[in-house]
Amino acid sequence: MQTLNDIRSTFLSYYQKQGHEVVPSSPLVPRNDPTLMFANSGMVQFKNLFTGVETRDYKRATTAQKCVRAGGKHNDLDNVGYTARHHTFFEMLGNFSFGDYFKDDAIRFAWELITRDLGIDKDRLYVTVYHTDDEAAAIWKKVAGLSDDRIIRIATNDNFWMMGPTGPCGPCTEIFYDHGDHIWGGPPGSPEEDGDRFVEIWNLVFMQYEQFEDGTRRDLAAQSIDTGMGIERVAALLQGTNDNYATDLMRSLIEASADATSTDPDGTGRTHHRVIADHLRSTSFLMADGVMPSNDGRGYVLRRIMRRAMRHAHLLGAKDPLMHRLVPALVRQMGAAYPELGQAQPMIEQTLLQEETRFRQTLDRGLKLLDDELSGLPEGADLPGEAAFRLYDTYGFPLDLTQDALREQGRAVDTDGFDTAMAEQKAKARAAWSGSGEAADATVWFDVADKHGTTDFLGYDTETAEGQIAAIVRDGVPTDTAGTGDSVQIALNQTPFYAESGGQVGDSGTLRTQDGEVTITDTRKTAGVFIHFGKVTSGSIATGEAAILEVDHSRRSAIRSNHSATHLLHEALREALGDHVAQRGSLNAEDRLRFDFSHTEALTLDQLATVEADVNRYIRQNAPVETRIMTPDDARAIGAQALFGEKYGDEVRVVSMGRKEGSGKGNDGATYSLELCGGTHVRQTGDIGAFVTLGDSASSAGVRRIEALTGAAAMSYLRAQDHRLAEVALELKAQAADVPERVRSLLDERRALSNEVAQLRRELAMSGGGTAAPEARDVGGISFMAQVLSGVTGRDLPALVDQFKERLGSGAILLIAEADGKAAVAAGVTGDLTDTVSAVDMVRTAVAGLGGKGGGGRPDMAQGGAKDITNAEAAIAAVEDILKG
């Protein structure tokens, strides 16, 4: 029996031998098609090659592409488990030609692979062609020898593919397998075509034309091929069944579910096992590709799939969480083909366990409340929308689960009433926001959120993606277009740009459309909408257009390094200073980081050195930086540090980095840093490069601030420091290692010289400065001495005043000095006269006479300053007037 893994390998090997590049599956989150929620076909990752926007170094490619159809316009969720071929997750095998080969080779390759390499009975195969595509019909006759009755012409769009209203398009040819007349159904195009007898297994698209807005078409210069073969359907027919769930891979997952629940895989719980098997694949692969459960966007679709599977586990009678226990079975089956699945296995298991633990509480409560609501309704009546909304809004019971539970009772939900209640709640939220003092134009973004939904953030995994412009605001007013020179704010359905939050600054970069380019300078967030601030630098942009978004990589890398370093710094401070340390603010910019924390004393040089060394030790450890989604309570329960000033919702991202030395791996107790954080981070601590503190300062009462550098900025700073040290060593004629001691010696010498100079100045002043010393004269019965000095500083005056007071015995002294461009005044009164005259009054009078103001001290000694001593004699005369009374 050919297993599903055998079929995948055979397909890829065949096309590799035909000169095709084997290209890995793209992630499930499309980065080049903003109109898709998830990748739903193999051609998604090649879209830009088909349109000519992008070129690569190959013209032939083959892939096994992961696909999900569970949201948006491609949504098979409600059918999964109840039919033989519906899935939320499936694999699409495909081969592609970008202007290389066309119909002849495409049909020949397909027929050879199917009938020779896979061994499918050619007598059971039928094909369809577009009704006017005589060329394809002729090729099938020549290559496969099919008769006219097995080449079915289809006149509808089922056999004509279009990328959109305009752009590449062309006819298709589909290959069908006949499972036999024991199964009801007819060939394509017949009234019974919806039966299960004839099953499409492969679709070959011939990109032949380009369609224009006026409806005309012309031949493409580079005609291309896009094919897609569903591996599950081919596996079913090769394994003798028309049921995808009976294939080896799906059967192994179903049996794992049955074993874990001790139930019969084919008994009354058959549908439950099928739902669980299918949803296990989609949820695991989505998480491996970076989608995490949340309450909106892609994360909500993931959660919806998860909870649907978990509810079916509940219906099987599972008493404990089940889904996480099935992940190893999936990895055994698909991990070799998709290594990312095994790499993410611990995170997938933990997330599933946490989600199911929480959901079981919601489910038990919700089902009881639902029963209470139904008990008051007539038999078979639909549930009022208001009641369904109350279950959702107050008790966290989602609408789709309410619908799923009622479906089994033959009931439905009044969705119009639900939507009305939801609209009323949004109106209340808008009113609360408008009254909170936020910017008046914030309501514009509420309108955008209502109409287009919130923005999906892709930036944890990529810095380049496509988005669709949802809104443009210019001068505070929504507009449909903007042109060169316009300053604008732009919202898109998805973006890799991080919006300012949690201390991390918003991203900058470029936004390009087919006709214009915008330089993005900042990104912020309001009402769940990411707002890109920028200026149109060329051409024009319009709402509804696709845009290529590119984050400034070097800037983001620097920001990311600084942000991750603050986490390590936080823990290093806690270890060095104590558990009282808690974050009180931060800034993670591209050029530096700033971290405020609760602590009352300045850090010593030794403490700063210890903290810096600890951070660098964990950087060198190069441990992986891991994220998990948890409830705030669960996060705090494992010791995660909450960031100051952040508001947390029902879920938080928990970022862990570093392993405590000697503690091993794989448990929370061994983690060095564990914090709640929604920012972007490095993948390994080693990516930070290096960490250098710039110092510690006071931020506010009881709060200290450390500023630091990382990566290239840190290395530049250290190089600059080394250069400055080398310059100092050269000036001192010393080795760099001897500079501190040499500087200390020079400082000691300088202090000694300064003291000697001060003493000489005092001696010179006491001797009259080279002239006769001033004589004391009687002023108002008080012996008064006044002198104007040059080259004497203010700090030398008090000692001189004391010496003059000692010489006088009884009296008052006024000294006015000038040195280094500064004027200083000092006055002194001997103790026997302080009740008669105050030195403070004398100084203030003299300072005022010099054109200044102020001065102070004690009654026996006071000092002040002025700009210059030009009016020194007038100042002395003013003091004499005080003494005269």
Disulfide bonds with the S-S distance in Angstrom:
none
